[in-house]
Amino acid sequence: MATIEHSATLPAPPERVFELLKRVEDFAEYSDLIESIEPLGDDRYRWHVRAVGVDWTFDVAITESRAPERLAWESIDGVKNQGCYRLTPVPEGTLVSLTLDYVIKNRLVERAVNKAARPMVGRVSRQILERVEARL
């Protein structure tokens, strides 16, 4: 399992940041790699992502939503992944830390994804947090 981490400080209190992060379906508006996110009900979502020349679809379930500190998920179908946002108050606002773990079973695809995953997830995370910050 590979792990990717990214963090940023946003100039707003954790409560405001968490309110935007918990609206998962809005993430498709925040990143050009996310084609769409379909709400499936019961805190489940179907993600459609286009990355490294491949269309990826996976279903995720929110496993923990503890405002304003933590939002966690894990895949229930498709690309195996799990992750969380941790929000920590800091003098400048909120430190948002993302941790994402994933597994890809196809060796050829895994090599390509592993080469691109860190910059790609970093890009998506930056885009999401920049757009969350713009909405604050």
Buried (B, 14 or more C-beta within 10 A) or exposed (E): EBEBBBBBBBEBBBEBBBBBBBEBEBBBBBBEBBBEBEEEEEBBBBBBBEBBEEEBBBBBBBBEBEEBBBBBBBBBEBBBBBBBBBBEBEEEBBBBBBBBBBEBEEEEBBEBBEEBBBEBBBBBBBBBBBBBBEBB
